[in-house]
Amino acid sequence: MISRTSEKFRALFVLLPNSIKSQAKQAYLQFKKDPYHPSSVGWVE
């Protein structure tokens, strides 16, 4: 799966607190490992 970020995303990402960036990176790694994991698909009924 190809994942891309926009220039605007990268500019805003660097402004986030380190704790939030860490959480986002962990979530991305989980998504990259298993895109169908329940935590990766968003809202599930």
CORVENHU-V736229 format. One line per field, one symbol per residue. ss: DSSP state (~ for helix, > for strand, _ for the rest). phi: phi as a letter, one per 20 degrees, with the letter a starting at -180 (. if undefined). A space follows every 10 residues. Layout:
# CORVENHU-V736229
ss: ???
phi: ???
This chain:
# CORVENHU-V736229
ss: ______~~~~ ~~~____~~~ ~~~~~~~~~~ ~~~_______ _____
phi: .eccceffgf ffffeffgff ffffffffff fffbfdfgfe enfcf
